[in-house]
């Protein structure tokens, strides 16, 4: 092999290496610009639960429990759990849950870590037997029985909650490498009442107003309390905040089609400035419409300088919008092109230098 052939082979190898490097950098750059997101599996739930009505069920066509009870009564009701998978064994955990109200102003039948409202005397979960875990073979169904005991002195209004069913089937070894796994759940409503046909009027109060953080965003929380043992829906809440003594609205929040559980509360988040709320004195005005009645509330509150500083410091870094992402991608691509151009220029200069040395050797 001649020196010229060796030089050409070397140049081809360098060019291939340069192209490979550019591709590798482009791939790495793509991963740097675009965040990696891994979604959970797309399979649906492979189980369901249905009510097994007792004799004191008021309506057998509604799909959940509405039980007419008496003071001191001991009773029971059943839940049918069915594994719809034809190939997999499933493990289902069933737990009695007391109904709550979320900060989105919606009645909640799933487990909650929030503290019970002080007016709640008889939580459903405290009146019932403990949760049960069942394992079902493919296609198998089982019935699970829950017991309850009504307080000896009875109660007014409603006691609400659910039987919450969670799929806790162990993850297969082949799937353990996944970052996210679906955990399907279902809630079957349970309502106890001594007089199911009697409806009480909600007793709403505005408990407190305070600055805080919701999903890393500064807000003002307005706590709404339902002191009555009565659930209700179709609630509309209009809130606005002004500087104290001023009529101009600085911040506002509207909630439509809300609902509340008996003897519960929720903290309505009223959004404020993205960088926090300045220290000062403010007034919250709130109007609530539900069940044909209107409630009006007014509450003065103060944001201290310490709270203002704290809320401002909790703000996350501003996210890049798609235009900024595109700019960064363009910059990264430009850097790669320039780097590769400089590399090719260096290779060509090196090849030219080799050619000059070759001609020099031949002339000698």
N, C-alpha and C positions, 0 to 999 in steps of 0.2 A: 504494500500500500504506500502510495506516494504521500509526501508532506501535504500536497494540495488536497488530496482526498481526506486525509486525517483532519485538516482544518475545516473542510465542509461538514464532515460528520460531527465535529465538535460544535460548529455553529448551529446545526440542526438540533442537536441535543440541548444546547443552551436555549434556543427558541422554544422547544417543547417544554423545557423546564419553566421558562418565563410564562408561557401560556398557562401551564398548570398552576403556577403560583398566582397568576391573576385570577383564575377561576376559583381557587381556594379562598383568596382574599375577598372575592365577590360574594361567595357563599357565606363566609364569616360576617361580612358586612351586612348581608341581608338579615342574618340572625340578630345582629346588633340593632339594626333599624326597626325591624318588626318584632314585637314581643311575642314570646311563645305562649300559646294558650292551649290547654288540653281539656277537652270536654268529656263529660261522663258518657257512658254507653247510651244507646238509643233504644234499648229494649224497654217495653212497658212493664207495668206491675204484673206479677204472675200469681196474685192472690186477690181475694176479695172477702169482705165481711158483710153479713146481713143480719137483721134483727130476728130473734125468736120471741114473739110477743107473749107476755103473760096475760092473765085474765083482766088485769086492771089497766091495760093499754086502752087509751081513749079512741084511737083511730088506727086501724091496721093497714091503711093505704098511704101513709105519709112517708114511710121508709126510715123512721127513727122513733125513739121511745118518748112517749108522753104518758106518764103514769100518774093515775089518781091514787093518792096515798092518804093514810090516816095517822094521827099522832101515835107514836110508839110502835108503829107497824114494822114487822120484819117481812121482807119480801125478796124475790129473786127474779132475774130475767136472763135470757140466754142470747148468745151471739154465735152464729155459724161462721166458721172460718174455712175457706176453700182454697186449696192449691190448684191453680189452673195449668201449671206446667205439666207436660207429659213426660219430661225427662229428668227434672231436677227436684230434689227434696228441698223444702223451704221451712225456715224457722220464723215464727211470727210471735212477737211480744205484744200482749194486750194489756193496757193500763187504764184505769179510771182517771179522768182528768177533770179538774174544775175549770169552768169557762172563765175567760178573762177578756179584756179589751186591749187591742194593740194600740201603739202610738199613731197608727194610721187611721184610728177611729173605727175599727172593725172588730166585731165579736170574734173571739178566738177559741177554738175547741182543741187546740194542740198544747202540749206541755209548755209552760212558761216559767221563767226564772224570776219574774217580777213579784214583788211583795204583795200579798193579798190586801185588798182594801179593808180598812178598820171596821167598816160596817158589815162585812161578810161574817155572819155568825155560823153558818152551816155550809162549809164547802162540800161539794159532792164527793170528792175523793176521800174526805174524812168519814163519810157515812157508808162507804162501800168496802167490800172485801178487796184483798190485795190483787195486784196484777198477776197474769198467768202467761207462761211461754209454752207454745205448742210447736211440735215438729211434725210436718206433714209430708208423707211420701208423694210422689208424682200423682196428681189427680185425686188425692185424698182430701176429705173434709172432716172436720170435727166441730162439735158444739162445746162451748165454754159457758159456764154458769157463773154469774156474779150475784152476790147478796148485798142487801142494803138494810139499814135500820133508820127509821124516821125518829127524830127527837121526841121524847115522851110528851113534851108540852106542845108539840107541833110547830108549825111555822107559817108565816104569811107569804103570799106571793109564790115565787118560783125558785127552785134550786136547779141550776143548769150546769151541764158539762158534757162529757162524751166518753165513749170507749175508744181509746186511741190504739190503733194497730200498726206496728212498725215491723217491717221485714228486716230481721237481724241475721239472715242466712250468712254463715261464714263465707268470706271471699275465697274463691278457688285459687290454688297456687299459681295457675297460669295467668291470673288477673292481678296478682299482687304488685306487679310492676307499674300498674296504672296509678296515677296520682289521685284521681277522683273516682268514687264509686257511687252509683245510685243507691239510695236508701228510700224505698217507696213506703208510704204510710197512708192510712185512711182513718177518718174519724167518724164515728156513729153517734149522733146526738142523743143526749139523755136529758129529759126534763121532768122534774118531780113537782107536783102541786096538789094541795088539798082541794083546791077549787079551780080546775083547769079552765073553766068558762069565765072566770073573773079576772079582769085585767086591772092592774094598778097603774096609777100615773107615775112616770119617772120623777125622781126628786134630784134635780141637777144642781150642782154647786161648782163654783170656780174656787179651787182650793188655794193654789199658789201660782205665782208667775216668777220665773227665774231665767237668767241666761245660762246657756249650756251648749253642748255639741251633739249633733246628730249626723252620723256617717261622715265624720271629720269636717263637718260644716257648721259654722256658728249659727245658733238659732236662739229664740226665746221660747221656753217651754211654758205652756199654759195648761195646768192640770184640771181636767174636767172630771167630776165625780158623779156617779149615779148611786145615790144612797138608797134607792128603792130596790126591793127584791123582785125586779121586773125587767126582763129584756125588752128591747125595742129596736126598731130600724128606721130607715128613711130619714135620717138625721142630717140636717144642714147646719154647718158652723161657719160663721163669718167673723174673722178677727182682724183687727187693725191696731197698730201701735203708733202713738204720737209722742212727741216730746211733751213733758208735763206742762200744762197750761197753753198748749198750742193745738189747733184743730187740724193741722196738715198731717196727712197720713204718711208715715215714714216706711213702715213695713206692713204687710198684710198676708193673710192666709185664708183660703176658702176650702172647706171640706164638704163634699156632697155625698149623699147616699151612705151615710155612716150608720153604725149600729153599736150598741153597748150591751154587755152582759149584766145580769143582776148584781148589785153591790160591787161595782168595779170602778176603776178610774183609768184615764190615759193622759199622757202628756202630749198635747198638740204642739208640734214644732212649727213656730212661725219663723221663716227664713229672714235673715238680716243681711248686712253687707258681707261680701265675700271675704273681706279682711277683718271681720269682726264687727262689734257694735261699740261706739264711743261711750266712755263713762258719762253718766248723767242720770237725770230723773225722767221717767217715761210713764205713759198711761196706756193700758191695754183695754180696748173695748171689744166685747164679744157678744154676738147674738146667736142663739141656738133655736132652731125650729124642728119640732118632732111631735108626732102624735097629736097634731092640731093645736099645739101650745108653743108659745115663744118665751124664751128666757133672755134677759138682758143682764150683762155683767160689766163692771168697770173696776179696774184694779191698778193702783199706782205701784211702781216698783223702781228700784234703783240699781244701776250697773256701776259697781265700784271701779276705780282705776285698776285695782288688782285683777278683777274679773275681765275687764277690757283687755288688759295685757295678756292674760292667760288665753283668752279666746283667739286673739290675734296670733299668738305663738303656735296654736294648734293647727293652723292652716297647712295643708299639704302643698308640696311644690306644684305650681300650675302645670297642668297637663298640656303637652304639645298637641295642637290640633292637626288636622290632616295636611294643611298647607306647610306647617313647620316640619312635619314628618317628611313631606315631599322634598323640602329644602335640604334637610339632612341627607336624604337619600341621594339627591343630586350632587351634593358636596362629596359624599363618599365615593360616588361613581367617578366624579372628576378627579379625585385623588388617585383612584386606581388607574384611570386612563393616563394621567401624567406620569405616575410611577412606572407603568408599563412602557410608555413612550421613552422615558429616560433609560429604562433597561435595554430596549431595542437599540437606542442610540449608542449605548455603551458597548453592546455586542458588535454593532457595525464598526465602531471605531477600533475595537479589538481585532476584528477580522481584517480591517484595512492595515493595521499595524503588522499583523502576521504576513499579509501579502507583501508589504514593503520589505520586511525582513527576508522573505523568500527571494524576492528579486535581488536584494543585496547579496545573499549567499550565492545566487547563480552567477552574478557578475564577478564575484571573486573566483 
